């Protein structure tokens, strides 16, 4: 296991690492992503992702605690790590990793799938929070219906606390997703205010896809028309909606409740 020592923020390897963090186009062209943080990196490694390079600061992080070998190691000074750290508070370790681009056909549906579908949800923080809830509820997959979404945006990895590596996540079009769900006899429950029933009155014990849109525009007609049922979370206050990640968590754990009682 080779270890290189870097003490300058102007080192070409450091500049390339920062470019990978900042530029989605470069991540796509090189098929490489940056994973920062000990928890995130542990989830990444445990999920079997291929780690190419580990960058760490020995003054902050004990590299012996990382269950990995046979990859390049870059040891950097605290000043260099402060420069490259994407987070405000650092943990002293990050890695360059080969991502996985999953297709719908790669999803292992099992006997009774529970799927989250996000249409038009582009904020990395929201998608990351949904992935955390999906992991907690042991959901089958998260499908993001937005082909422009960068599923390995550093903000998304950070907000998911590594759930992007533990929950199968696919980006595709709404038409592709609707066809996939119908072909596999998965009930489509769309979260919407109009023509809907309270979520707790809707059966979720069988194969289910919970479909969420944005707070501002909701779901498109394609999803409303494809739905098996329309559901809503009753609101008792003056506002008519919750953050999409909060709403998704409520609906996911209603499905879990129904399936275990």
C-alpha positions as a LaTeX table, in Angstrom:
\begin{tabular}{lrrr}
\hline
Residue & $x$ (\AA) & $y$ (\AA) & $z$ (\AA) \\
\hline
Unk1 & 0.00 & 0.00 & 0.00 \\
Unk2 & 1.74 & 3.14 & $-1.26$ \\
Unk3 & 1.60 & 6.33 & 0.83 \\
Unk4 & 2.39 & 9.74 & $-0.65$ \\
Unk5 & 2.93 & 12.80 & 1.55 \\
Unk6 & 1.50 & 16.13 & 0.40 \\
Unk7 & 2.11 & 19.44 & 2.18 \\
Unk8 & 1.17 & 21.99 & $-0.50$ \\
Unk9 & $-2.34$ & 23.11 & $-1.45$ \\
Unk10 & $-0.98$ & 23.78 & $-4.96$ \\
Unk11 & $-0.14$ & 20.12 & $-5.53$ \\
Unk12 & $-1.80$ & 18.90 & $-8.79$ \\
Unk13 & $-3.40$ & 15.96 & $-6.95$ \\
Unk14 & $-5.05$ & 18.35 & $-4.51$ \\
Unk15 & $-6.30$ & 20.59 & $-7.31$ \\
Unk16 & $-7.78$ & 17.59 & $-9.12$ \\
Unk17 & $-9.48$ & 16.39 & $-5.94$ \\
Unk18 & $-11.11$ & 19.79 & $-5.44$ \\
Unk19 & $-12.26$ & 19.83 & $-9.06$ \\
Unk20 & $-13.94$ & 16.45 & $-8.57$ \\
Unk21 & $-15.78$ & 17.85 & $-5.57$ \\
Unk22 & $-16.99$ & 20.91 & $-7.42$ \\
Unk23 & $-17.71$ & 19.76 & $-10.98$ \\
Unk24 & $-20.42$ & 17.21 & $-11.79$ \\
Unk25 & $-19.26$ & 17.05 & $-15.41$ \\
Unk26 & $-15.78$ & 15.96 & $-14.32$ \\
Unk27 & $-17.25$ & 13.32 & $-11.99$ \\
Unk28 & $-19.30$ & 11.95 & $-14.88$ \\
Unk29 & $-16.46$ & 11.98 & $-17.42$ \\
Unk30 & $-13.95$ & 10.32 & $-15.09$ \\
Unk31 & $-16.48$ & 8.08 & $-13.34$ \\
Unk32 & $-15.01$ & 9.06 & $-10.00$ \\
Unk33 & $-16.57$ & 10.67 & $-6.92$ \\
Unk34 & $-15.31$ & 12.04 & $-3.62$ \\
Unk35 & $-16.60$ & 10.56 & $-0.36$ \\
Unk36 & $-15.81$ & 12.61 & 2.74 \\
Unk37 & $-16.22$ & 11.54 & 6.36 \\
Unk38 & $-15.54$ & 8.40 & 8.36 \\
Unk39 & $-19.16$ & 7.19 & 8.58 \\
Unk40 & $-19.82$ & 7.78 & 4.91 \\
Unk41 & $-16.63$ & 6.04 & 3.88 \\
Unk42 & $-17.34$ & 3.04 & 6.12 \\
Unk43 & $-20.79$ & 2.65 & 4.52 \\
Unk44 & $-19.21$ & 2.98 & 1.08 \\
Unk45 & $-16.60$ & 0.31 & 1.80 \\
Unk46 & $-19.07$ & $-2.06$ & 3.47 \\
Unk47 & $-21.34$ & $-1.77$ & 0.41 \\
Unk48 & $-18.49$ & $-3.02$ & $-1.77$ \\
Unk49 & $-17.67$ & 0.16 & $-3.67$ \\
Unk50 & $-14.20$ & 0.31 & $-5.21$ \\
Unk51 & $-11.97$ & 2.82 & $-3.40$ \\
Unk52 & $-9.16$ & 4.18 & $-5.54$ \\
Unk53 & $-7.42$ & 6.68 & $-3.25$ \\
Unk54 & $-7.74$ & 7.57 & 0.44 \\
Unk55 & $-6.76$ & 11.08 & 1.52 \\
Unk56 & $-6.27$ & 11.59 & 5.24 \\
Unk57 & $-4.68$ & 13.84 & 7.82 \\
Unk58 & $-2.92$ & 11.80 & 10.54 \\
Unk59 & $-3.29$ & 14.68 & 13.01 \\
Unk60 & $-7.09$ & 14.27 & 12.79 \\
Unk61 & $-7.83$ & 10.72 & 11.67 \\
Unk62 & $-6.43$ & 7.31 & 12.66 \\
Unk63 & $-6.06$ & 5.56 & 9.32 \\
Unk64 & $-5.75$ & 2.16 & 11.02 \\
Unk65 & $-9.47$ & 2.38 & 11.90 \\
Unk66 & $-10.41$ & 2.21 & 8.22 \\
Unk67 & $-11.08$ & $-1.37$ & 6.99 \\
Unk68 & $-9.30$ & $-1.03$ & 3.67 \\
Unk69 & $-6.09$ & $-1.95$ & 1.91 \\
Unk70 & $-4.65$ & $-2.17$ & $-1.58$ \\
Unk71 & $-5.36$ & 1.40 & $-2.57$ \\
Unk72 & $-3.30$ & 4.55 & $-2.89$ \\
Unk73 & $-2.91$ & 6.59 & 0.30 \\
Unk74 & $-2.34$ & 10.35 & 0.35 \\
Unk75 & $-1.22$ & 11.71 & 3.71 \\
Unk76 & $-1.79$ & 15.48 & 3.95 \\
Unk77 & $-1.03$ & 18.18 & 6.48 \\
Unk78 & $-3.80$ & 19.87 & 8.54 \\
Unk79 & $-3.48$ & 22.97 & 6.33 \\
Unk80 & $-4.01$ & 20.96 & 3.16 \\
Unk81 & $-6.95$ & 19.05 & 4.63 \\
Unk82 & $-8.58$ & 22.28 & 5.76 \\
Unk83 & $-8.34$ & 23.46 & 2.16 \\
Unk84 & $-9.92$ & 20.36 & 0.62 \\
Unk85 & $-12.54$ & 19.63 & 3.29 \\
Unk86 & $-16.02$ & 20.18 & 1.84 \\
Unk87 & $-17.58$ & 20.32 & 5.30 \\
Unk88 & $-17.25$ & 23.08 & 7.83 \\
Unk89 & $-16.17$ & 20.60 & 10.49 \\
Unk90 & $-13.75$ & 17.97 & 9.26 \\
Unk91 & $-13.13$ & 14.38 & 10.22 \\
Unk92 & $-9.78$ & 14.10 & 8.54 \\
Unk93 & $-10.52$ & 11.51 & 5.86 \\
Unk94 & $-11.96$ & 11.33 & 2.36 \\
Unk95 & $-11.57$ & 9.06 & $-0.65$ \\
Unk96 & $-11.85$ & 8.95 & $-4.42$ \\
Unk97 & $-14.29$ & 6.18 & $-5.29$ \\
Unk98 & $-15.67$ & 4.55 & $-8.42$ \\
Unk99 & $-19.47$ & 5.14 & $-8.42$ \\
Unk100 & $-22.23$ & 2.79 & $-9.50$ \\
Unk101 & $-24.79$ & 3.88 & $-12.07$ \\
Unk102 & $-27.79$ & 1.63 & $-11.47$ \\
Unk103 & $-30.65$ & 1.04 & $-13.91$ \\
Unk104 & $-34.21$ & 0.06 & $-13.04$ \\
Unk105 & $-33.41$ & $-3.50$ & $-14.08$ \\
Unk106 & $-30.72$ & $-3.64$ & $-11.39$ \\
Unk107 & $-33.25$ & $-3.25$ & $-8.56$ \\
Unk108 & $-33.82$ & $-6.48$ & $-6.67$ \\
Unk109 & $-37.52$ & $-6.19$ & $-5.91$ \\
Unk110 & $-37.80$ & $-9.23$ & $-3.67$ \\
Unk111 & $-41.18$ & $-10.52$ & $-2.54$ \\
Unk112 & $-42.82$ & $-7.32$ & $-1.28$ \\
Unk113 & $-41.04$ & $-4.18$ & $-2.46$ \\
Unk114 & $-41.37$ & $-0.76$ & $-0.85$ \\
Unk115 & $-40.08$ & 1.95 & $-3.17$ \\
Unk116 & $-39.77$ & 5.73 & $-2.93$ \\
Unk117 & $-40.13$ & 7.76 & $-6.12$ \\
Unk118 & $-39.10$ & 11.42 & $-6.24$ \\
Unk119 & $-40.28$ & 13.49 & $-9.19$ \\
Unk120 & $-38.58$ & 16.81 & $-9.80$ \\
Unk121 & $-36.85$ & 16.87 & $-6.41$ \\
Unk122 & $-33.44$ & 18.27 & $-7.23$ \\
Unk123 & $-32.05$ & 19.67 & $-3.98$ \\
Unk124 & $-29.26$ & 17.33 & $-2.84$ \\
Unk125 & $-30.11$ & 17.90 & 0.82 \\
Unk126 & $-33.70$ & 16.74 & 0.33 \\
Unk127 & $-32.69$ & 13.65 & $-1.64$ \\
Unk128 & $-30.05$ & 12.81 & 0.94 \\
Unk129 & $-32.56$ & 13.10 & 3.79 \\
Unk130 & $-35.02$ & 10.88 & 1.90 \\
Unk131 & $-32.29$ & 8.27 & 1.47 \\
Unk132 & $-31.67$ & 8.28 & 5.23 \\
Unk133 & $-35.37$ & 7.59 & 5.85 \\
Unk134 & $-35.38$ & 4.92 & 3.14 \\
Unk135 & $-32.44$ & 3.20 & 4.81 \\
Unk136 & $-34.12$ & 3.39 & 8.24 \\
Unk137 & $-37.34$ & 1.90 & 6.83 \\
Unk138 & $-35.37$ & $-0.73$ & 4.90 \\
Unk139 & $-36.95$ & 0.42 & 1.64 \\
Unk140 & $-36.16$ & $-1.53$ & $-1.51$ \\
Unk141 & $-34.97$ & 1.44 & $-3.56$ \\
Unk142 & $-35.24$ & 5.15 & $-4.21$ \\
Unk143 & $-35.99$ & 6.20 & $-7.78$ \\
Unk144 & $-35.26$ & 9.82 & $-8.74$ \\
Unk145 & $-37.23$ & 10.88 & $-11.80$ \\
Unk146 & $-34.91$ & 13.59 & $-13.02$ \\
Unk147 & $-32.21$ & 12.58 & $-15.48$ \\
Unk148 & $-30.16$ & 15.69 & $-14.60$ \\
Unk149 & $-29.78$ & 14.72 & $-10.95$ \\
Unk150 & $-26.22$ & 14.04 & $-9.83$ \\
Unk151 & $-26.72$ & 11.26 & $-7.31$ \\
Unk152 & $-23.14$ & 11.62 & $-6.07$ \\
Unk153 & $-23.16$ & 15.34 & $-5.40$ \\
Unk154 & $-21.02$ & 15.91 & $-2.26$ \\
Unk155 & $-23.96$ & 17.63 & $-0.54$ \\
Unk156 & $-26.17$ & 14.60 & $-1.26$ \\
Unk157 & $-23.57$ & 12.15 & 0.09 \\
Unk158 & $-23.15$ & 14.33 & 3.17 \\
Unk159 & $-26.86$ & 14.79 & 3.89 \\
Unk160 & $-27.51$ & 11.07 & 3.36 \\
Unk161 & $-24.70$ & 10.21 & 5.82 \\
Unk162 & $-23.74$ & 7.45 & 3.39 \\
Unk163 & $-27.24$ & 6.09 & 2.70 \\
Unk164 & $-26.57$ & 6.66 & $-1.01$ \\
Unk165 & $-24.33$ & 3.59 & $-0.66$ \\
Unk166 & $-26.75$ & 1.47 & 1.39 \\
Unk167 & $-30.00$ & 2.04 & $-0.56$ \\
Unk168 & $-30.20$ & 1.25 & $-4.31$ \\
Unk169 & $-30.80$ & 4.60 & $-6.03$ \\
Unk170 & $-31.71$ & 5.01 & $-9.71$ \\
Unk171 & $-32.19$ & 8.10 & $-11.88$ \\
Unk172 & $-34.59$ & 7.79 & $-14.83$ \\
Unk173 & $-37.53$ & 9.50 & $-16.51$ \\
Unk174 & $-41.07$ & 9.43 & $-15.12$ \\
Unk175 & $-42.30$ & 7.44 & $-18.13$ \\
Unk176 & $-39.63$ & 4.78 & $-17.60$ \\
Unk177 & $-40.45$ & 4.57 & $-13.92$ \\
Unk178 & $-44.22$ & 4.31 & $-14.42$ \\
Unk179 & $-43.71$ & 1.52 & $-16.95$ \\
Unk180 & $-41.37$ & $-0.30$ & $-14.56$ \\
Unk181 & $-43.81$ & $-0.09$ & $-11.64$ \\
Unk182 & $-46.81$ & $-1.20$ & $-13.66$ \\
Unk183 & $-44.89$ & $-4.03$ & $-15.31$ \\
Unk184 & $-44.00$ & $-5.34$ & $-11.85$ \\
Unk185 & $-47.51$ & $-4.91$ & $-10.41$ \\
Unk186 & $-46.42$ & $-2.33$ & $-7.83$ \\
Unk187 & $-49.16$ & $-0.10$ & $-6.44$ \\
Unk188 & $-48.50$ & 3.58 & $-7.11$ \\
Unk189 & $-49.48$ & 5.89 & $-4.25$ \\
Unk190 & $-49.12$ & 9.56 & $-5.15$ \\
Unk191 & $-48.87$ & 12.16 & $-2.40$ \\
Unk192 & $-51.13$ & 15.05 & $-3.38$ \\
Unk193 & $-53.73$ & 17.38 & $-1.90$ \\
Unk194 & $-56.43$ & 16.95 & $-4.54$ \\
Unk195 & $-58.80$ & 13.96 & $-4.66$ \\
Unk196 & $-56.87$ & 12.15 & $-1.93$ \\
Unk197 & $-57.45$ & 10.12 & 1.20 \\
Unk198 & $-55.54$ & 10.32 & 4.50 \\
Unk199 & $-52.45$ & 8.15 & 4.18 \\
Unk200 & $-53.38$ & 5.97 & 7.16 \\
Unk201 & $-56.58$ & 4.86 & 5.40 \\
Unk202 & $-54.67$ & 3.49 & 2.40 \\
Unk203 & $-53.34$ & $-0.11$ & 2.35 \\
Unk204 & $-49.57$ & $-0.33$ & 1.99 \\
Unk205 & $-48.96$ & $-3.96$ & 2.96 \\
Unk206 & $-48.41$ & $-5.11$ & $-0.62$ \\
Unk207 & $-45.89$ & $-4.03$ & $-3.24$ \\
Unk208 & $-45.93$ & $-0.24$ & $-2.96$ \\
Unk209 & $-44.32$ & 2.80 & $-4.50$ \\
Unk210 & $-44.72$ & 6.09 & $-2.63$ \\
Unk211 & $-44.43$ & 8.93 & $-5.14$ \\
Unk212 & $-43.43$ & 12.41 & $-3.96$ \\
Unk213 & $-43.20$ & 15.69 & $-5.86$ \\
Unk214 & $-41.87$ & 19.11 & $-4.99$ \\
Unk215 & $-43.56$ & 21.38 & $-2.45$ \\
Unk216 & $-43.96$ & 24.14 & $-5.05$ \\
Unk217 & $-45.43$ & 22.28 & $-8.02$ \\
Unk218 & $-46.40$ & 18.82 & $-6.74$ \\
Unk219 & $-46.64$ & 15.91 & $-9.16$ \\
Unk220 & $-47.24$ & 16.03 & $-12.90$ \\
Unk221 & $-50.42$ & 14.66 & $-14.47$ \\
Unk222 & $-48.58$ & 11.59 & $-15.70$ \\
Unk223 & $-48.17$ & 10.41 & $-12.12$ \\
Unk224 & $-51.66$ & 11.45 & $-11.02$ \\
Unk225 & $-53.17$ & 9.44 & $-13.86$ \\
Unk226 & $-50.92$ & 6.42 & $-13.27$ \\
Unk227 & $-51.71$ & 6.26 & $-9.55$ \\
Unk228 & $-53.44$ & 3.36 & $-7.85$ \\
Unk229 & $-54.46$ & 5.75 & $-5.06$ \\
Unk230 & $-53.93$ & 9.37 & $-4.06$ \\
Unk231 & $-52.87$ & 10.00 & $-0.47$ \\
Unk232 & $-52.26$ & 13.03 & 1.74 \\
Unk233 & $-50.96$ & 13.90 & 5.17 \\
Unk234 & $-53.72$ & 15.85 & 6.98 \\
Unk235 & $-52.44$ & 19.27 & 8.02 \\
Unk236 & $-53.83$ & 20.82 & 11.21 \\
Unk237 & $-52.17$ & 24.24 & 10.98 \\
Unk238 & $-52.16$ & 27.16 & 8.55 \\
Unk239 & $-49.65$ & 25.61 & 6.14 \\
Unk240 & $-50.64$ & 23.04 & 3.53 \\
Unk241 & $-47.41$ & 21.07 & 3.12 \\
Unk242 & $-44.31$ & 19.67 & 4.79 \\
Unk243 & $-40.77$ & 19.39 & 3.52 \\
Unk244 & $-40.60$ & 16.49 & 1.07 \\
Unk245 & $-38.12$ & 14.54 & 3.20 \\
Unk246 & $-40.35$ & 14.85 & 6.30 \\
Unk247 & $-43.43$ & 13.80 & 4.34 \\
Unk248 & $-41.60$ & 10.83 & 2.85 \\
Unk249 & $-40.47$ & 9.66 & 6.28 \\
Unk250 & $-44.05$ & 9.79 & 7.61 \\
Unk251 & $-45.40$ & 7.77 & 4.68 \\
Unk252 & $-42.57$ & 5.25 & 4.73 \\
Unk253 & $-43.04$ & 4.44 & 8.37 \\
Unk254 & $-46.79$ & 4.11 & 7.93 \\
Unk255 & $-45.98$ & 1.41 & 5.38 \\
Unk256 & $-43.60$ & $-0.19$ & 7.88 \\
Unk257 & $-46.27$ & $-0.04$ & 10.60 \\
Unk258 & $-48.84$ & $-1.71$ & 8.38 \\
Unk259 & $-46.43$ & $-4.43$ & 7.37 \\
Unk260 & $-45.46$ & $-5.43$ & 10.91 \\
Unk261 & $-48.90$ & $-5.32$ & 12.57 \\
\hline
\end{tabular}
